[in-house]
Amino acid sequence: MLWLRELVRTTCALASLRTERFPLTNPQTRKLTNLPTRKPANPLTYFALLCIPLLISGCSSSYQGERLFWHAQRLAIPILKNPTDVTAGQLSKAVAAFQKVVKHTPDTIWAARAHAAIGSLYVTQREFDKAREAYFLVLENYHQHRALVLACRVSIAKTYEMEKDWEKAVKVYEEIPDQHPWTQMGLETPLYIAKTYAERKESDKATRAYERAIRRYLRLIPTAPSRQKELQVKGYLASAYLNVGEGQQAIDLFEELLADGKNISVNRPVILLMMGRIYEIKLHNREKANQAYATLIAEFPDHALAAVAKRQLEQNGYSSEQPASVTGLGPMVPQVPQPGASAAP
């Protein structure tokens, strides 16, 4: 259903875990690609937007549940829009309305959504213990609604982060790849944990987290349900390798991703730029770096990253107008996919 897809999308985006097919979400990537660092989203915005898809959902097998939920949403939306200007009476009325949904339509999707909505309302008021109680009810009683369970699990971890209790947040985050291994969140969370340790200047813990991520991805690859998923995991694996100083392993994986670019959509511009920067900074092979930059410019001359590649070539004393075929990288990677085989992020 549409609301489930939107809920997962919102959860991924606002949890600061990127959703590109082969994301490279770590400080090393930002440094290597010269891409701007995004300003972190307001944490309260995450929970407001988590709740909104619950409120605007469509069809239902239970008319009564839908009707009661519609009434509750009318009380909740003003709170979500202006969480800093809410009275105790407003909050209690909205919570009571969602509790009525649970009471009259127990064991339904509407009841599960109501618990999640209550949790998000409490978070907007920074009543984190009450929020977690509501989210845990979804985890305990509504296992069949996997997307909603995942969103609530992430929300629990986020509340601990908002309380600056990172170690408790990590314990919850570590459940996500175990319980939801092939979801976007399940694949990205190991890198998110490691990246956050790095941002907290806890280098040893960050390194161990990246090493755990590598082991996890290596275990997942043989069991991938599709070639697309296999390559997706290899993209994450390359990112983890890069962060423990294994530049050549990352390069090998990127070349495999590019080699499958004709049949499976990959983000070729990002991968080519990453290869160039790894060759240049990590492996000190300027010739290979220039080859990657020139290929990026030749294949995607109008892409934003082509300008970055041109600057790198100019800094290396290499003409960005020189044809990519001269660089020798052409035989290493396939031609850009034809229309219909998207290579967009």
C-alpha positions in Angstrom: 0.0 0.0 0.0 1.1 3.5 -0.7 1.2 4.6 2.9 3.6 1.8 3.7 6.0 2.8 1.0 5.8 6.4 2.0 6.4 5.5 5.7 9.6 3.6 4.9 10.8 6.4 2.5 10.2 9.0 5.2 11.9 6.9 7.9 15.0 6.4 5.7 15.4 10.0 4.6 14.9 11.6 8.0 17.0 9.1 9.9 19.9 10.6 7.9 20.5 7.3 6.1 20.6 7.8 2.4 18.4 5.9 0.0 20.4 5.8 -3.2 20.9 2.4 -4.7 24.6 2.3 -3.8 25.0 5.0 -1.2 28.4 6.0 0.1 27.2 7.7 3.3 30.3 8.4 5.3 32.8 11.2 6.0 35.3 9.5 3.7 32.9 9.7 0.8 32.1 13.4 1.4 35.8 14.2 1.5 36.7 12.2 -1.5 34.0 13.4 -3.8 34.0 17.1 -2.6 30.2 16.9 -2.1 28.6 19.3 0.3 27.7 18.0 3.7 23.9 18.2 4.3 22.6 20.0 7.3 21.0 17.5 9.7 17.3 17.5 9.8 15.4 18.7 12.9 14.9 15.5 14.9 11.3 16.5 15.7 10.6 16.8 12.0 11.4 13.1 11.6 8.6 12.1 14.0 6.1 14.6 12.7 6.6 13.2 9.1 6.7 9.7 10.4 3.2 10.2 11.9 1.7 12.1 8.9 1.7 9.1 6.5 -0.2 7.2 9.2 -2.8 9.9 9.3 -3.4 10.3 5.5 -3.6 6.6 4.6 -6.3 5.4 2.3 -8.5 2.3 2.1 -9.2 0.0 5.0 -10.9 -3.3 5.7 -12.4 -1.8 8.9 -14.7 1.1 8.3 -15.0 1.8 12.0 -11.2 1.9 12.4 -10.8 4.3 9.5 -13.6 6.6 10.8 -12.1 6.7 14.3 -8.6 7.2 13.0 -9.8 10.1 10.8 -11.3 11.8 13.8 -8.0 11.3 15.8 -6.0 12.7 12.9 -7.9 16.0 13.0 -6.7 16.5 16.6 -3.2 15.4 15.9 -2.3 17.4 12.8 -2.2 20.8 14.6 0.2 19.3 17.1 2.4 17.9 14.4 2.5 21.2 12.6 3.3 23.3 15.6 4.8 21.0 18.2 6.2 23.9 20.3 2.9 25.6 20.8 0.8 22.8 22.2 -1.3 22.7 25.4 -1.5 19.7 27.7 -5.2 19.5 26.9 -4.6 19.3 23.1 -2.1 16.5 23.6 -4.3 14.5 25.9 -7.3 14.8 23.6 -5.3 13.6 20.6 -3.8 10.7 22.5 -7.3 9.7 23.9 -8.7 9.8 20.3 -6.0 7.3 19.1 -6.5 5.2 22.2 -10.1 5.0 21.2 -9.1 3.5 17.9 -7.1 0.8 19.7 -10.0 0.1 22.1 -12.7 -0.3 19.4 -10.6 -1.9 16.7 -7.9 -4.1 18.5 -5.6 -6.3 16.5 -6.1 -4.3 13.3 -3.8 -2.2 11.2 -5.6 0.9 12.5 -4.7 0.0 16.1 -1.1 -0.5 15.1 -1.1 2.9 13.4 -2.7 4.5 16.4 0.0 3.3 18.7 2.7 4.6 16.3 0.9 8.0 16.1 0.7 8.2 19.9 4.4 7.6 20.1 5.2 10.3 17.6 2.9 12.8 19.4 4.8 12.2 22.6 8.1 12.6 20.9 7.1 16.1 19.6 6.7 17.0 23.3 9.9 15.2 24.3 8.1 12.7 26.5 10.4 10.0 25.3 9.5 7.2 27.8 5.8 7.4 26.9 6.8 7.5 23.2 8.8 4.3 23.5 6.0 2.6 25.4 3.7 3.2 22.4 6.3 2.1 19.8 7.1 -1.1 21.8 3.4 -2.0 21.7 3.7 -2.1 17.9 6.8 -4.3 18.1 5.2 -6.7 20.5 1.7 -7.0 19.1 1.8 -6.3 15.4 4.6 -8.4 13.9 2.7 -8.9 10.6 3.0 -5.2 9.7 6.7 -5.4 9.0 7.1 -1.9 7.6 5.4 -0.3 10.5 7.4 -2.4 13.0 10.6 -1.3 11.2 9.6 2.4 11.4 8.8 2.1 15.1 12.1 0.3 15.8 14.0 3.2 14.2 11.9 5.7 16.1 12.8 4.0 19.4 16.5 4.4 18.5 16.0 8.0 17.5 14.5 8.8 20.8 17.6 7.6 22.6 19.7 9.7 20.2 17.6 12.7 21.1 18.3 12.0 24.7 22.0 11.7 23.8 22.1 8.1 25.0 24.0 6.8 22.0 24.9 3.4 23.5 21.2 2.5 24.1 20.5 3.8 20.6 23.2 1.5 19.2 21.6 -1.6 20.9 18.3 -0.8 19.1 19.9 0.0 15.8 21.8 -3.3 15.9 18.4 -5.1 16.0 17.4 -3.6 12.6 19.8 -5.6 10.3 19.0 -8.7 12.3 15.2 -8.3 12.1 15.0 -6.6 8.7 18.1 -7.7 6.8 17.1 -6.9 3.2 15.3 -3.6 3.8 17.1 -0.4 2.9 17.3 0.4 6.6 18.6 -3.0 7.4 21.4 -2.6 4.9 22.4 0.9 5.8 22.2 0.7 9.6 25.7 -1.0 10.1 27.3 1.9 8.2 25.2 4.5 10.1 26.4 3.1 13.4 30.1 3.2 12.3 29.7 6.7 10.8 28.2 8.0 14.0 31.0 6.6 16.1 33.4 8.3 13.8 31.6 11.6 14.2 31.7 11.2 17.9 35.5 10.9 17.6 35.4 7.3 19.0 37.8 6.0 16.4 38.4 2.5 17.8 34.6 1.8 18.1 34.1 3.2 14.6 36.8 0.9 13.1 35.3 -2.1 14.9 31.8 -1.1 13.7 33.1 -0.9 10.1 34.7 -4.3 10.4 31.5 -5.8 11.7 29.7 -4.2 8.8 32.2 -5.9 6.4 31.6 -9.3 7.9 27.9 -8.8 7.8 27.9 -7.8 4.1 30.2 -10.7 3.2 27.7 -13.1 4.8 24.8 -11.5 3.1 26.1 -11.6 -0.5 25.8 -15.3 -1.1 22.2 -15.3 0.1 21.1 -12.2 -1.9 17.5 -12.7 -3.3 18.4 -11.0 -6.6 21.4 -9.7 -8.5 20.3 -6.2 -7.8 20.4 -6.8 -4.1 23.7 -8.5 -4.4 25.2 -5.5 -6.1 23.5 -3.2 -3.6 25.2 -5.0 -0.7 28.6 -4.8 -2.6 28.1 -1.1 -2.8 27.8 -0.9 1.0 30.7 -3.3 1.4 32.9 -1.0 -0.8 32.0 1.9 1.5 33.0 -0.1 4.6 36.3 -1.2 3.0 37.1 2.4 2.2 36.7 3.5 5.8 39.1 0.9 7.1 41.8 1.8 4.5 41.2 -1.0 2.0 41.1 1.1 -1.1 41.9 -1.6 -3.6 39.1 -3.9 -2.3 36.7 -0.9 -2.8 38.0 -0.3 -6.3 37.5 -4.0 -7.2 33.9 -3.8 -6.0 33.2 -0.6 -7.9 34.5 -2.1 -11.1 32.1 -5.0 -10.6 29.2 -2.6 -10.2 30.2 -0.7 -13.3 30.5 -3.9 -15.3 26.9 -4.7 -14.5 25.7 -1.2 -15.4 24.1 -2.3 -18.6 21.6 -4.6 -17.0 21.2 -3.2 -13.5 20.9 0.4 -12.6 23.9 1.8 -10.8 25.0 5.3 -10.0 27.9 5.5 -12.5 28.8 9.1 -12.1 29.3 8.7 -8.3 31.2 5.5 -8.7 33.5 6.9 -11.3 34.3 9.9 -9.3 34.8 7.8 -6.2 37.2 5.5 -8.1 39.2 8.6 -9.3 39.5 10.0 -5.8 40.5 6.6 -4.3 43.1 6.1 -6.9 44.4 9.6 -6.4 44.3 9.9 -2.6 44.4 6.4 -1.2 46.4 4.4 -3.8 48.5 7.3 -5.2 47.9 6.3 -8.8 47.3 9.5 -10.6 47.1 7.9 -14.0 44.2 5.7 -13.0 42.6 8.6 -11.3 42.7 10.7 -14.5 41.3 7.8 -16.4 38.3 7.6 -14.1 37.7 11.4 -14.2 37.9 11.5 -18.0 35.5 8.6 -18.4 33.0 10.4 -16.1 33.3 13.6 -18.2 32.9 11.7 -21.5 29.9 9.6 -20.4 28.1 12.3 -18.4 29.3 15.7 -19.6 26.2 17.6 -18.2 26.2 15.8 -14.8 27.1 18.0 -11.8 29.9 15.6 -10.9 31.5 16.1 -14.3 32.5 19.6 -13.1 34.2 18.1 -10.1 36.0 15.7 -12.3 37.2 18.5 -14.6 38.6 20.4 -11.7 40.5 17.4 -10.5 41.9 16.8 -14.0 43.0 20.4 -14.2 44.7 20.2 -10.8 46.5 17.1 -12.1 47.7 19.0 -15.2 45.5 17.0 -17.5 43.2 18.4 -20.2 39.6 17.7 -19.6 39.0 17.9 -23.3 41.1 14.9 -24.1 38.8 12.0 -25.3 38.2 9.3 -22.7 39.3 6.6 -25.1 42.8 8.0 -24.9 43.0 7.4 -21.2 42.7 3.7 -21.6 39.8 3.3 -19.1 37.3 2.6 -21.9 38.0 -1.2 -22.0 37.7 -1.3 -18.2 34.0 -0.4 -18.1 31.0 -0.8 -20.4 29.5 2.0 -22.4 26.8 4.1 -20.8 23.4 2.3 -20.8 21.0 3.1 -23.6 17.8 5.0 -22.9 15.5 2.8 -20.9 18.3 1.4 -18.7 18.5 4.2 -16.2 21.8 5.1 -14.7 20.4 7.8 -12.6 20.8 7.8 -8.8 
